[in-house]
Amino acid sequence: MKAAICYEINKPLVIEDIILDKLGKGDVKVRMAACAICHSDIHSLKGEHNAPPLPAIPGHELSGYVEEVGEGVTYVKPGDHVVGSIIPEGCGQCYYCKTGHGDMCTTNRLALYTKGREYTKKGQQLGHFAGAVAGFTEYAVIPEVNLVKVPDDLAMDRACLLACGVISGWGAVMNRAKVIPGQSVCVVGAGGVGLNAIQGAAYSGAYPIVAVDLLDSKLETAKKFGATHTVNSKKDKDPVKAVFDITYGRGADYVFQVVAGINILRQCVNMSARNGTTVCIGHGFNEHMTDFQPLDFMGGRKLTGSAMGAAKLRMDIARLIELYRAGKLKLDELISGHYPFVKINEAIEASAKGVDLRNVIMFE
């Protein structure tokens, strides 16, 4: 079995044979079907996110088939089709799970940059860029709590999108912000995650829905996902004023920042209305909020974060599949291209240009 391994930041991944450790309690061996390239993968491979000790396996937006289960595994069995996500299912017993916030579970914690159960042929343990999951590999050992069963007839290239990009954008709107009909929404960054925030806002009945991006091509796509207005922040001399003009001079009730950059975050806060909320989804390593001042938050403005769309993993993904089948959630339109595993570096390079939405690595 082979994996695409990062040995050095800003260098191509190396595809080579690996060895999987024996399954421990709660472990599941998964044969990969598809793994989409998230822009977080690209940030990490460029060293723009803090990285695990190398060598390590990137990739976290994955789908596959259960090959084998370890001791105590009861949720899945061999042959099941699954999605694997960095966010685990809540334990159901801790304080946060009991109060309805399973995404903040203190037993099954969202972890970053862990050691994996994979080894090189030389016996060197491989790290994971995305905590419990590693997607750029033909086989992986993943904890049961990070897996969601999906219907056998759901296309696996669509299924993998649900693991991160869809729940991160859609969930930020539905779970974190809880947008209601008639509230105004601005989404800054119309890439894979941003488009899902836009279609979540449209599903919520928000109006207007303003998409902000540097590329006209992405803004045109944003309209297809539900944006009612667009602002090209590269061409517009004052994008903050443009958002205010569209929102009747008030600013947006909710602003979703989907691209990294502390200056962009400051701009997002300035786009929000009195009592408005800015939700930070995009982030980079070592960003500090030194550019903010108390006046930014006068008038009741609020700034909050959203990790993986505050998703309750198994419930939210099941619901999203229902909406997809009902024609109320776009998945097909998110995929820009398919690449075989052997061309993973080409897929990453194409994704890094910022034009494609989601490129998907296919293992079958």
C-alpha positions in Angstrom: 0.0 0.0 0.0 1.2 3.5 -0.9 1.0 6.9 0.7 1.9 10.4 -0.5 4.3 11.6 2.2 5.6 15.1 3.0 9.3 14.9 3.9 10.0 18.6 3.5 7.8 21.8 3.5 7.4 23.4 0.0 8.5 20.2 -1.8 6.4 17.7 -3.8 4.9 14.8 -1.9 6.7 11.4 -2.3 4.6 8.4 -3.1 6.0 5.3 -1.5 5.1 2.0 0.2 4.1 2.2 3.8 3.3 -0.3 6.6 0.1 -0.1 8.7 0.3 -0.9 12.4 -2.0 -3.5 13.9 -5.4 -2.2 14.8 -5.9 -1.1 18.4 -9.1 -0.7 20.4 -11.5 1.5 18.5 -9.5 1.5 15.3 -10.8 0.9 11.8 -8.8 0.1 8.7 -10.2 2.1 5.7 -9.4 1.6 2.0 -9.5 5.0 0.4 -11.9 5.7 -2.4 -11.6 9.5 -2.8 -10.0 12.5 -1.0 -10.6 16.1 -2.0 -7.8 18.7 -1.7 -8.8 21.3 0.8 -6.9 24.7 0.8 -5.9 23.9 4.4 -3.8 21.1 2.9 -2.0 23.6 0.7 -1.5 26.0 3.6 0.1 23.2 5.6 2.3 22.0 2.8 3.6 25.6 2.4 4.4 25.8 6.1 1.6 28.4 6.6 0.0 26.3 9.3 2.0 24.8 12.1 3.0 21.4 10.9 3.6 18.0 12.7 7.1 16.6 12.9 7.9 15.3 9.4 7.6 13.0 7.6 3.8 13.1 7.7 0.7 12.3 5.5 -1.6 15.2 4.6 -5.2 15.0 3.5 -8.4 15.0 5.5 -11.5 15.3 3.2 -11.9 11.6 2.6 -14.2 8.7 1.8 -13.6 5.0 1.7 -14.5 1.5 2.5 -14.1 -0.4 5.9 -11.6 -3.2 5.5 -11.2 -4.3 9.0 -12.3 -3.3 12.5 -10.4 -3.4 15.9 -11.5 -4.4 19.3 -14.7 -2.7 20.6 -15.8 -1.3 17.2 -19.5 -1.5 16.9 -20.6 1.4 14.7 -19.1 0.1 11.4 -18.3 -3.3 9.9 -16.2 -4.5 6.9 -17.7 -3.4 3.6 -19.4 -0.2 5.0 -19.0 3.0 3.0 -17.7 5.8 5.2 -16.6 9.4 5.3 -13.7 10.2 7.5 -13.4 13.7 9.2 -11.0 15.5 11.4 -13.9 16.2 13.8 -15.0 13.2 15.9 -18.5 12.2 17.0 -19.2 13.4 20.5 -19.1 10.9 23.4 -22.6 11.7 24.5 -21.6 11.7 28.1 -19.5 14.8 28.8 -20.8 18.2 29.9 -20.8 19.6 26.4 -22.4 16.6 24.8 -25.1 16.6 27.5 -25.9 20.3 26.8 -26.2 19.7 23.0 -22.7 20.8 22.0 -21.2 17.5 20.8 -18.8 19.4 18.6 -17.1 20.6 21.7 -16.8 17.1 23.3 -14.0 17.0 25.9 -13.6 13.2 25.6 -13.4 12.8 21.8 -11.4 15.9 21.1 -10.6 17.5 17.8 -6.9 17.0 17.5 -4.3 18.4 15.1 -0.9 17.2 14.0 -0.8 13.7 15.6 1.3 10.6 15.2 -0.4 8.1 12.9 -0.5 4.3 12.8 1.4 4.3 9.5 5.2 3.6 9.1 7.7 3.9 6.4 9.5 0.8 5.1 12.4 2.0 7.3 10.2 1.8 10.4 9.8 5.6 10.8 6.4 6.5 12.3 4.5 8.9 10.1 2.6 11.9 11.4 -0.8 13.2 10.3 -1.3 16.8 9.2 -5.0 16.4 10.2 -5.1 14.7 13.5 -6.9 11.4 13.5 -7.3 11.1 9.7 -4.9 10.9 6.8 -6.4 11.0 3.3 -3.4 10.9 0.9 -2.9 7.2 1.3 -4.4 4.0 -0.2 -5.1 2.7 3.3 -5.4 4.4 6.7 -6.1 3.5 10.3 -8.8 5.8 11.6 -10.6 5.9 15.0 -14.2 4.8 14.8 -15.4 8.1 16.2 -14.1 9.9 13.2 -16.1 7.9 10.7 -19.6 8.4 9.4 -21.5 5.6 7.5 -22.9 6.8 4.2 -25.3 5.0 1.8 -23.7 2.6 -0.6 -25.2 4.3 -3.6 -23.7 7.7 -2.8 -20.9 8.5 -5.2 -17.7 8.6 -3.2 -16.2 11.6 -4.9 -19.3 13.5 -3.6 -19.2 11.9 -0.2 -15.7 13.0 0.6 -16.7 16.7 0.2 -18.9 16.3 3.2 -15.9 15.6 5.5 -14.7 19.2 5.6 -15.5 21.8 3.0 -19.3 21.4 3.1 -19.7 21.1 6.9 -17.3 23.9 7.5 -19.2 26.4 5.3 -22.7 25.2 5.7 -22.3 24.5 9.4 -20.8 27.9 10.1 -24.1 29.4 8.9 -26.5 26.9 10.2 -24.9 25.8 13.5 -22.6 28.5 14.6 -24.4 31.7 13.4 -27.9 30.2 13.2 -28.9 32.7 10.5 -32.6 33.2 10.1 -34.8 34.4 7.2 -34.4 38.0 6.3 -31.0 38.6 7.9 -28.2 39.8 5.6 -25.0 37.8 5.0 -21.7 38.6 3.5 -19.2 35.8 2.7 -15.6 36.8 2.1 -13.9 34.2 0.0 -15.9 32.3 -2.7 -13.9 29.1 -2.8 -15.0 25.6 -1.8 -15.9 26.5 1.8 -17.2 29.9 1.0 -19.7 28.5 -1.6 -21.0 26.2 1.1 -21.5 29.1 3.4 -23.4 30.9 0.6 -25.7 28.0 -0.1 -26.3 27.6 3.6 -27.3 31.2 3.8 -29.6 30.8 0.8 -31.2 27.7 2.4 -31.7 29.8 5.6 -33.6 32.5 3.7 -31.0 35.2 4.2 -31.2 38.4 2.1 -29.1 40.0 0.7 -26.3 37.5 0.4 -23.1 39.2 -0.7 -20.1 37.3 -2.0 -16.7 39.0 -1.9 -13.7 37.6 -3.8 -10.8 38.7 -6.0 -11.9 36.6 -9.0 -14.8 37.3 -11.2 -15.1 33.7 -12.2 -15.6 32.7 -8.5 -18.1 35.5 -8.1 -20.1 34.2 -11.1 -20.1 30.7 -9.5 -21.2 32.2 -6.2 -24.4 33.5 -7.9 -25.2 29.9 -8.8 -24.9 28.9 -5.2 -27.2 31.6 -4.0 -25.4 34.9 -3.8 -27.7 37.8 -4.6 -24.9 40.4 -5.0 -21.1 40.3 -5.6 -18.1 42.5 -4.8 -14.7 42.1 -6.5 -12.4 43.3 -3.7 -9.5 43.7 -6.1 -11.4 46.0 -8.4 -13.5 47.9 -5.9 -11.6 50.6 -4.2 -13.7 50.4 -1.0 -15.3 46.9 -0.6 -16.5 47.8 2.9 -18.5 50.6 1.5 -19.8 48.4 -1.3 -21.1 45.9 1.3 -22.8 48.7 3.2 -24.4 50.0 0.0 -25.8 46.6 -0.7 -27.1 46.1 2.8 -29.1 49.4 2.9 -26.3 51.3 4.6 -26.4 49.0 7.7 -23.7 46.5 7.0 -24.2 42.7 7.1 -25.8 41.0 10.0 -23.4 38.1 9.6 -20.0 38.2 7.9 -18.2 34.9 7.3 -14.4 35.2 6.8 -13.4 32.2 4.7 -9.8 33.2 3.7 -6.8 33.6 6.0 -5.3 37.0 6.9 -5.6 39.2 9.9 -6.1 42.3 7.7 -9.0 40.5 5.9 -10.5 39.7 9.3 -10.4 43.3 10.3 -12.1 44.2 7.0 -14.8 41.6 7.7 -15.5 43.1 11.1 -15.8 46.6 9.5 -18.3 45.1 7.0 -20.6 44.0 9.8 -23.6 45.9 11.1 -24.3 47.2 14.6 -25.0 44.1 16.7 -23.6 42.2 13.7 -21.4 39.1 14.0 -18.2 38.1 12.1 -17.5 34.4 12.0 -13.9 33.5 11.4 -13.5 30.3 9.4 -10.2 30.9 7.5 -7.1 31.2 9.5 -3.3 31.1 9.2 -0.5 30.2 11.5 0.9 32.8 13.9 -1.8 35.4 13.2 -2.2 37.8 16.1 -5.1 40.2 16.6 -2.9 43.2 17.3 -4.6 45.2 14.6 -7.9 45.4 16.5 -8.9 48.1 18.9 -11.9 48.4 21.2 -13.7 50.9 18.8 -14.0 48.0 16.3 -16.5 46.4 18.7 -18.5 49.4 19.7 -22.1 49.2 18.7 -22.3 45.6 19.7 -20.2 44.0 17.0 -19.1 40.5 17.8 -16.3 38.3 16.6 -16.5 34.5 16.9 -14.9 31.4 15.4 -16.2 28.2 13.8 -14.3 25.0 13.8 -15.5 22.5 11.2 -18.9 24.2 11.2 -19.6 23.2 14.8 -20.9 20.0 13.2 -22.5 17.1 15.1 -20.7 14.7 12.7 -23.1 11.8 12.1 -26.3 13.8 12.4 -25.2 16.7 10.2 -23.7 14.6 7.4 -26.8 12.3 7.3 -28.9 15.5 7.0 -26.7 16.9 4.2 -27.0 13.7 2.2 -30.8 14.0 2.5 -30.7 17.6 1.2 -28.3 16.6 -1.6 -30.7 13.9 -2.8 -33.6 16.4 -2.6 -31.8 18.8 -4.8 -31.4 21.4 -2.1 -27.6 21.0 -1.6 -25.1 21.3 -4.4 -22.2 18.8 -4.4 -21.6 18.0 -8.0 -20.9 21.7 -8.9 -18.1 21.9 -6.3 -15.9 19.4 -8.1 -13.4 21.0 -10.6 -11.5 17.9 -11.5 -10.6 14.3 -10.8 -7.0 13.1 -10.5 -5.5 9.6 -10.1 -3.5 9.1 -7.0 -0.2 9.1 -9.0 -0.9 12.6 -10.1 -1.5 14.0 -6.6 1.2 16.7 -6.9 -0.4 18.0 -10.1 -3.7 18.2 -8.4 -2.2 20.1 -5.5 -0.5 22.5 -7.9 -3.7 23.1 -9.7 -5.6 23.7 -6.5 -3.0 26.1 -5.2 -3.6 28.5 -8.1 -6.9 29.4 -6.4 -9.1 29.0 -9.5 -10.4 25.5 -8.9 -13.0 24.8 -6.2 -12.3 21.2 -5.3 -10.0 18.7 -7.0 -10.6 15.2 -6.0 -8.0 12.4 -5.8 -9.5 9.1 -6.9 -8.1 5.8 -5.7 -10.4 3.5 -7.8 
